[in-house]
Amino acid sequence: MSRSETLGVALVGCGTVGSAVATMLTRDQEILRARLGPHLALRHIVDVDFSRAQAAGLDQGLFRKDLDAAVTDPAVGVVVELIGGVTVARQVIEKALEAGKCVVTANKALLAQHGVELMALARQHQAALAFEASCAGGIPIIRAICDGLIANRIDAIYGIVNGTCNHILTAMTQRGRTYAQALGEAQQAGLAEADPALDVSGTDSAHKLAILAALAFGAKIDLAAIPVYGIDHLEPCDVVFGGELGYVVKLLAIAQRQDDGVGLRVRPAFISKEHPLAWVSGPFNAVSIYGHATGHTMYYGRGAGGMPTASAVVADLAAVAMGTAQRAFDHLAVWPDRAAAAKQLPIEAVRSRYYLRVMAEDAPGVLAQVAAVLGRHRISIRSVLQHEPLPAAEDAAGVPVVITTHQAVEGNVRAALAEVDALAVIKAPSVCIGIVEEYPEPL
């Protein structure tokens, strides 16, 4: 589009993010016109409840309840979907694409589950689908992968992509809170939902990992095949013991190339206090990407919230207005609808280091028994940490023995721990937490 042209925008969903997008499109016109050229004109705000829009002081003349009229308006060139969910939102996006409109969305769940079909539909109708806001709020991570790092073979991604979980883990690590205490504080601060299951279970992070890995590896990713473990069963003692060993626990979304495929998982993991991701605290997000040419690059910022997410949405609108979104969508081969399925490794085939905690009798020879089992399963011990037992807990819970391993195959670790837990000297089920090391830099 030329500097004199106008791109009409229909906004569907005017909650926290939608009202922020509408505010930016109306309040920040001078900034946008000075930098962009083509004019972004908000034509319609579609919702069933306009209380948030009214509270934001938006023009009530833009309020609509007729979705079809807004989407098919000839003056509208792009539809912004911000209602969330995977049912009505999908219908909105399909309706817009079938009308030949480009679509901007922040809907990570929908893209993770149905992105391939929606991209194919967009291509069929000569439209584009843009989704910068879907994975890390205001952090331009999609652009980094599809533009700045396009010359790289991406070998690994380590992501802290859920601010709720990171806030909870920061409270547990830095202030000694239990999981329940940290969750309660996050809810009181408005940083966790009343029902936090989507966040604390790791599901939200898995949605984002599926999108990022698809683009990074240029492959279709099966969301259902990603192993996901949340933070809701993490015990304070493991946070403390990990800290004594020089580690910080984070909920990490991990994608790594291995010789035999791609290892994807979402899980609480220990990372060295020296790694930049260990410094990411509170509700902030960060994503480390390892390219064969660049080595380690890291992207940090606010991963959620009205204005940060709106920033990414409006950036996508700008890309649509300038034609860069359409050109990238037409010509890049990284989009999963154009790619073969990734060979996703089962969790048993993943190689990593591990933190193991066993609760054992305070008796001679216990460590030797445990070490013998690990040895039979080709697991090499790197360090051992043992604390004095609390007198009241000595007989009931046993003594915590913490072991860190060298690189091992997860299937071997699981089999070994099943055998360890069956030993007569073990008082409670063992705990296993992955240890993520810095990915090797290129020479």
C-alpha positions as CSV (number, residue, x, y, z in Angstrom):
1,M,0.0,0.0,0.0
2,S,1.1,3.6,-0.6
3,R,1.4,6.3,2.0
4,S,-2.0,7.7,1.0
5,E,-3.9,4.4,1.3
6,T,-5.9,3.2,4.2
7,L,-6.2,-0.3,5.6
8,G,-9.6,-0.9,7.3
9,V,-9.5,-3.0,10.5
10,A,-12.3,-5.0,12.0
11,L,-11.5,-6.0,15.6
12,V,-13.3,-9.1,17.0
13,G,-13.1,-9.4,20.7
14,C,-12.5,-6.3,22.9
15,G,-11.3,-7.6,26.2
16,T,-8.0,-6.8,27.9
17,V,-5.9,-7.1,24.7
18,G,-8.6,-6.0,22.3
19,S,-9.3,-2.8,24.1
20,A,-5.5,-2.1,24.2
21,V,-5.3,-2.7,20.4
22,A,-8.2,-0.3,19.8
23,T,-6.6,2.3,22.1
24,M,-3.3,2.1,20.1
25,L,-5.1,2.3,16.8
26,T,-7.0,5.5,17.8
27,R,-4.7,7.2,20.4
28,D,-1.4,6.5,18.7
29,Q,-2.3,7.6,15.1
30,E,0.5,10.2,14.9
31,I,3.2,7.6,15.8
32,L,1.8,5.1,13.4
33,R,1.4,7.5,10.5
34,A,4.8,9.0,10.9
35,R,6.5,5.6,10.9
36,L,4.2,3.5,8.7
37,G,2.9,5.5,5.8
38,P,-0.4,3.6,5.1
39,H,-3.2,4.5,7.5
40,L,-4.6,1.9,9.9
41,A,-8.3,2.8,10.3
42,L,-10.3,0.9,12.9
43,R,-13.7,0.4,11.3
44,H,-15.5,-2.0,13.6
45,I,-15.3,-3.4,17.2
46,V,-17.3,-6.6,17.3
47,D,-18.2,-8.2,20.7
48,V,-21.2,-9.3,22.8
49,D,-20.1,-7.2,25.8
50,F,-18.7,-3.7,25.4
51,S,-18.0,-3.0,29.1
52,R,-14.3,-3.1,28.6
53,A,-14.5,-1.0,25.5
54,Q,-16.6,1.6,27.2
55,A,-14.2,1.6,30.2
56,A,-11.3,2.3,27.8
57,G,-13.2,5.3,26.4
58,L,-13.5,3.9,22.9
59,D,-15.8,5.4,20.3
60,Q,-19.2,3.7,20.7
61,G,-19.9,4.4,17.1
62,L,-17.5,1.6,16.3
63,F,-19.4,-1.0,18.4
64,R,-21.0,-3.8,16.4
65,K,-22.7,-7.1,17.2
66,D,-23.1,-8.2,13.6
67,L,-19.9,-10.2,12.8
68,D,-20.9,-10.9,9.2
69,A,-21.4,-7.2,8.3
70,A,-18.0,-6.3,9.8
71,V,-16.1,-9.1,8.2
72,T,-17.6,-8.7,4.8
73,D,-17.3,-4.9,4.8
74,P,-15.5,-3.9,1.6
75,A,-13.7,-1.2,3.5
76,V,-12.1,-3.8,5.8
77,G,-8.9,-5.4,4.6
78,V,-7.8,-7.2,7.8
79,V,-9.7,-8.9,10.7
80,V,-8.1,-9.1,14.2
81,E,-9.3,-12.1,16.2
82,L,-8.9,-11.7,20.0
83,I,-11.7,-13.7,21.5
84,G,-9.6,-16.8,22.3
85,G,-10.7,-20.4,22.4
86,V,-10.8,-22.9,19.6
87,T,-14.4,-23.0,18.5
88,V,-16.0,-19.5,17.8
89,A,-12.5,-18.1,17.2
90,R,-11.9,-20.6,14.5
91,Q,-15.2,-19.8,12.8
92,V,-14.4,-16.1,12.9
93,I,-11.0,-16.7,11.3
94,E,-12.4,-19.0,8.6
95,K,-15.1,-16.6,7.8
96,A,-12.6,-13.8,7.4
97,L,-10.2,-15.8,5.3
98,E,-13.0,-17.1,3.0
99,A,-13.9,-13.4,2.5
100,G,-10.3,-12.8,1.3
101,K,-9.3,-10.8,4.4
102,C,-6.0,-11.1,6.0
103,V,-6.2,-12.2,9.7
104,V,-4.1,-11.2,12.7
105,T,-4.5,-13.3,15.8
106,A,-2.9,-13.9,19.2
107,N,-4.7,-17.3,19.6
108,K,-1.9,-19.8,20.5
109,A,-4.3,-22.7,21.4
110,L,-6.0,-22.5,18.0
111,L,-2.8,-22.1,16.0
112,A,-1.2,-25.0,17.9
113,Q,-4.1,-27.3,17.2
114,H,-5.4,-26.1,13.8
115,G,-2.8,-23.7,12.4
116,V,-1.9,-26.0,9.4
117,E,-5.5,-26.0,8.2
118,L,-6.0,-22.2,8.8
119,M,-2.8,-21.4,6.9
120,A,-3.8,-23.6,4.0
121,L,-7.2,-21.8,3.9
122,A,-5.5,-18.4,3.9
123,R,-3.3,-19.5,1.0
124,Q,-6.4,-20.8,-0.9
125,H,-8.0,-17.3,-0.7
126,Q,-4.8,-15.3,-1.3
127,A,-4.8,-13.9,2.2
128,A,-2.2,-14.0,5.0
129,L,-2.3,-15.2,8.6
130,A,-0.2,-13.2,11.1
131,F,0.3,-14.2,14.7
132,E,3.3,-12.4,16.3
133,A,1.3,-11.9,19.6
134,S,0.6,-15.6,20.0
135,C,3.8,-16.9,21.6
136,A,5.5,-14.2,23.8
137,G,3.3,-11.1,24.1
138,G,5.3,-8.1,23.2
139,I,8.5,-10.0,22.4
140,P,8.9,-10.1,18.6
141,I,9.9,-13.8,18.6
142,I,8.1,-14.8,15.4
143,R,9.9,-12.1,13.4
144,A,13.2,-13.1,14.9
145,I,12.8,-16.7,13.7
146,C,11.3,-15.9,10.3
147,D,13.4,-12.8,9.5
148,G,16.5,-12.0,11.5
149,L,17.5,-15.7,12.0
150,I,16.3,-16.9,8.6
151,A,19.9,-17.8,7.5
152,N,20.4,-20.1,10.5
153,R,19.7,-23.7,11.0
154,I,18.0,-23.5,14.4
155,D,19.3,-26.3,16.6
156,A,17.5,-25.5,20.0
157,I,15.0,-23.4,21.7
158,Y,14.7,-22.9,25.5
159,G,11.7,-20.8,26.4
160,I,10.2,-19.3,29.5
161,V,6.9,-18.5,27.9
162,N,4.4,-18.4,30.7
163,G,4.5,-15.5,33.1
164,T,2.2,-17.0,35.6
165,C,4.5,-20.0,36.2
166,N,7.6,-17.8,36.2
167,H,6.1,-15.5,38.8
168,I,5.2,-18.5,41.0
169,L,8.6,-20.2,40.6
170,T,10.4,-16.8,41.3
171,A,8.5,-16.6,44.6
172,M,9.4,-20.2,45.5
173,T,13.1,-19.7,44.6
174,Q,13.7,-16.2,46.0
175,R,11.2,-15.9,48.9
176,G,10.9,-19.5,50.0
177,R,7.2,-19.8,49.3
178,T,5.5,-23.1,48.9
179,Y,3.7,-23.7,45.6
180,A,0.3,-23.0,47.2
181,Q,1.5,-19.8,48.8
182,A,3.1,-18.5,45.6
183,L,0.0,-19.3,43.6
184,G,-2.3,-17.5,46.1
185,E,-0.1,-14.4,45.9
186,A,-0.1,-14.5,42.1
187,Q,-3.9,-14.7,42.1
188,Q,-4.2,-11.8,44.5
189,A,-1.9,-9.8,42.2
190,G,-4.0,-10.6,39.1
191,L,-1.1,-12.6,37.6
192,A,-2.9,-16.0,37.8
193,E,-6.4,-16.9,36.9
194,A,-8.9,-18.2,39.5
195,D,-8.5,-21.5,37.7
196,P,-4.8,-21.6,36.8
197,A,-4.8,-25.1,35.3
198,L,-4.0,-24.0,31.7
199,D,-0.9,-22.2,33.0
200,V,0.5,-24.3,35.8
201,S,-0.1,-27.6,34.0
202,G,2.2,-26.5,31.2
203,T,-0.5,-26.6,28.5
204,D,-0.2,-22.9,27.6
205,S,3.6,-23.3,27.2
206,A,3.1,-26.4,25.0
207,H,0.8,-24.4,22.7
208,K,3.5,-21.8,22.3
209,L,6.3,-24.4,21.9
210,A,4.3,-26.1,19.1
211,I,4.1,-22.8,17.1
212,L,7.8,-21.8,17.7
213,A,9.2,-25.3,16.9
214,A,7.1,-25.5,13.7
215,L,8.6,-22.3,12.4
216,A,12.1,-22.9,13.8
217,F,12.4,-26.4,12.3
218,G,10.2,-25.8,9.2
219,A,8.0,-28.8,10.1
220,K,4.5,-29.8,11.2
221,I,4.4,-30.4,14.9
222,D,2.0,-32.7,16.6
223,L,0.8,-30.9,19.8
224,A,-0.5,-34.1,21.2
225,A,2.9,-35.8,21.0
226,I,4.7,-33.1,23.2
227,P,5.3,-34.4,26.7
228,V,4.0,-31.8,29.2
229,Y,4.6,-31.6,32.9
230,G,3.5,-28.7,35.1
231,I,4.8,-27.0,38.2
232,D,1.9,-27.9,40.5
233,H,3.7,-30.9,42.1
234,L,7.1,-29.2,42.6
235,E,8.3,-29.5,46.2
236,P,10.1,-26.7,48.0
237,C,12.9,-29.0,49.2
238,D,13.9,-29.6,45.6
239,V,14.0,-25.9,44.8
240,V,16.3,-25.5,47.9
241,F,18.5,-28.5,47.0
242,G,18.8,-27.4,43.4
243,G,19.9,-24.0,44.6
244,E,22.6,-25.5,46.7
245,L,23.9,-27.2,43.6
246,G,24.0,-24.0,41.7
247,Y,20.7,-24.3,39.8
248,V,17.4,-22.3,39.4
249,V,14.2,-24.1,38.5
250,K,12.1,-22.8,35.6
251,L,9.2,-24.1,33.6
252,L,11.0,-24.5,30.2
253,A,9.5,-25.1,26.8
254,I,12.4,-27.0,25.1
255,A,13.0,-28.0,21.5
256,Q,16.2,-29.6,20.5
257,R,17.6,-31.3,17.4
258,Q,19.0,-34.7,18.1
259,D,20.7,-37.1,15.6
260,D,17.5,-39.2,15.4
261,G,14.9,-36.5,15.4
262,V,13.5,-33.6,17.4
263,G,13.0,-33.6,21.1
264,L,10.2,-31.4,22.4
265,R,9.0,-31.1,26.0
266,V,7.6,-28.7,28.5
267,R,8.7,-29.4,32.1
268,P,10.1,-27.8,35.2
269,A,13.9,-28.0,34.8
270,F,17.0,-26.9,36.5
271,I,19.2,-24.4,34.7
272,S,22.5,-23.0,35.9
273,K,22.4,-19.7,37.9
274,E,24.9,-18.5,35.3
275,H,22.6,-18.9,32.4
276,P,20.8,-15.7,31.3
277,L,17.4,-17.5,31.5
278,A,18.0,-18.0,35.3
279,W,17.9,-14.2,35.7
280,V,14.4,-13.9,34.2
281,S,12.1,-13.3,37.2
282,G,8.5,-12.4,37.9
283,P,6.0,-12.4,35.1
284,F,8.6,-11.8,32.4
285,N,9.2,-14.2,29.4
286,A,12.4,-15.0,27.6
287,V,13.4,-17.3,24.7
288,S,16.9,-18.5,24.0
289,I,17.5,-19.6,20.4
290,Y,20.6,-21.4,19.2
291,G,21.5,-21.0,15.5
292,H,24.3,-22.8,13.7
293,A,25.8,-19.4,12.7
294,T,24.7,-17.0,15.4
295,G,25.1,-19.3,18.4
296,H,23.0,-18.1,21.4
297,T,20.6,-15.2,21.0
298,M,18.0,-14.4,23.7
299,Y,14.7,-12.4,23.5
300,Y,13.3,-10.9,26.7
301,G,10.3,-8.9,27.7
302,R,6.7,-8.9,28.8
303,G,5.0,-12.0,27.6
304,A,1.4,-11.0,28.3
305,G,-0.7,-8.1,29.3
306,G,-2.9,-5.7,27.3
307,M,-0.4,-3.2,25.9
308,P,2.6,-5.5,25.4
309,T,0.4,-8.0,23.4
310,A,-1.3,-5.2,21.6
311,S,2.1,-3.9,20.5
312,A,2.7,-7.2,18.7
313,V,-0.9,-7.2,17.2
314,V,-0.4,-3.7,15.8
315,A,3.0,-4.6,14.4
316,D,1.3,-7.4,12.5
317,L,-1.3,-4.9,11.2
318,A,1.6,-2.7,10.0
319,A,3.1,-5.6,8.2
320,V,-0.2,-6.3,6.5
321,A,-0.5,-2.7,5.5
322,M,3.0,-2.6,4.0
323,G,2.5,-5.9,2.2
324,T,5.4,-7.6,4.0
325,A,3.1,-10.0,5.9
326,Q,1.7,-11.3,2.6
327,R,5.0,-11.6,0.9
328,A,6.5,-13.5,3.8
329,F,3.4,-15.8,3.9
330,D,3.6,-16.3,0.2
331,H,7.3,-17.0,-0.2
332,L,8.8,-18.4,3.0
333,A,9.0,-22.2,3.2
334,V,8.9,-22.3,7.1
335,W,5.1,-22.3,7.4
336,P,4.0,-25.7,8.7
337,D,1.2,-26.1,6.0
338,R,4.0,-26.3,3.5
339,A,6.3,-28.6,5.5
340,A,6.6,-32.3,6.2
341,A,5.9,-33.7,9.7
342,A,8.7,-33.5,12.2
343,K,10.1,-36.7,13.6
344,Q,9.2,-36.1,17.2
345,L,11.1,-38.3,19.6
346,P,9.2,-39.9,22.5
347,I,10.3,-38.6,25.9
348,E,12.1,-41.9,26.6
349,A,14.6,-41.1,23.7
350,V,15.5,-37.6,25.0
351,R,19.0,-37.2,26.3
352,S,19.7,-34.8,29.2
353,R,21.3,-34.5,32.6
354,Y,19.1,-35.2,35.6
355,Y,18.5,-34.2,39.2
356,L,17.4,-37.2,41.3
357,R,16.1,-37.2,44.9
358,V,15.6,-40.4,46.7
359,M,14.3,-40.7,50.3
360,A,16.3,-43.5,51.8
361,E,17.0,-45.2,55.2
362,D,19.9,-43.6,57.1
363,A,21.9,-46.8,56.9
364,P,25.3,-48.0,55.5
365,G,25.3,-49.2,51.9
366,V,22.2,-47.4,50.7
367,L,24.0,-45.2,48.3
368,A,25.9,-48.2,46.9
369,Q,22.6,-49.9,46.2
370,V,21.2,-46.9,44.4
371,A,24.5,-46.4,42.5
372,A,24.5,-50.0,41.4
373,V,21.0,-49.7,39.9
374,L,22.0,-46.5,38.1
375,G,25.1,-48.2,36.7
376,R,23.2,-51.1,35.3
377,H,21.0,-48.6,33.4
378,R,24.1,-46.8,32.0
379,I,23.6,-43.7,34.1
380,S,26.7,-42.0,35.4
381,I,26.7,-40.1,38.6
382,R,28.1,-36.6,38.6
383,S,27.5,-35.4,42.1
384,V,25.9,-36.5,45.4
385,L,24.3,-34.3,48.1
386,Q,23.1,-35.7,51.4
387,H,21.6,-33.7,54.3
388,E,21.2,-34.7,58.0
389,P,17.6,-36.0,58.5
390,L,15.2,-34.1,60.7
391,P,14.8,-36.2,63.9
392,A,11.0,-36.4,63.6
393,A,11.1,-37.4,60.0
394,E,14.0,-39.8,60.1
395,D,12.0,-43.0,60.3
396,A,8.9,-42.0,58.3
397,A,10.3,-40.1,55.3
398,G,13.9,-41.1,55.3
399,V,17.0,-39.1,54.4
400,P,17.0,-37.1,51.2
401,V,19.9,-38.2,48.9
402,V,20.3,-35.9,45.9
403,I,22.1,-37.2,42.8
404,T,23.0,-35.4,39.6
405,T,23.8,-37.4,36.5
406,H,25.9,-36.9,33.4
407,Q,24.0,-37.1,30.1
408,A,21.6,-40.0,30.1
409,V,18.7,-41.3,28.1
410,E,15.4,-40.6,29.8
411,G,14.0,-44.1,29.2
412,N,17.0,-45.5,31.1
413,V,16.5,-43.0,33.9
414,R,12.8,-43.9,34.3
415,A,13.6,-47.6,34.3
416,A,16.3,-47.1,36.9
417,L,14.1,-45.1,39.2
418,A,11.4,-47.7,39.1
419,E,14.0,-50.2,40.2
420,V,15.3,-47.9,42.9
421,D,11.9,-47.2,44.3
422,A,11.4,-51.0,44.7
423,L,14.4,-51.2,47.0
424,A,13.6,-52.0,50.6
425,V,15.7,-49.1,51.8
426,I,13.7,-46.4,49.9
427,K,10.9,-44.8,51.8
428,A,9.1,-42.7,49.2
429,P,8.8,-42.3,45.4
430,S,11.9,-40.7,43.8
431,V,11.8,-37.3,42.2
432,C,13.4,-36.7,38.8
433,I,13.9,-33.2,37.3
434,G,15.8,-32.5,34.1
435,I,18.9,-30.3,34.1
436,V,19.3,-28.2,31.0
437,E,22.8,-27.2,30.1
438,E,24.0,-24.4,27.8
439,Y,23.6,-25.6,24.2
440,P,27.0,-26.0,22.5
441,E,28.1,-22.9,20.7
442,P,29.3,-23.2,17.1
443,L,33.1,-23.2,16.6
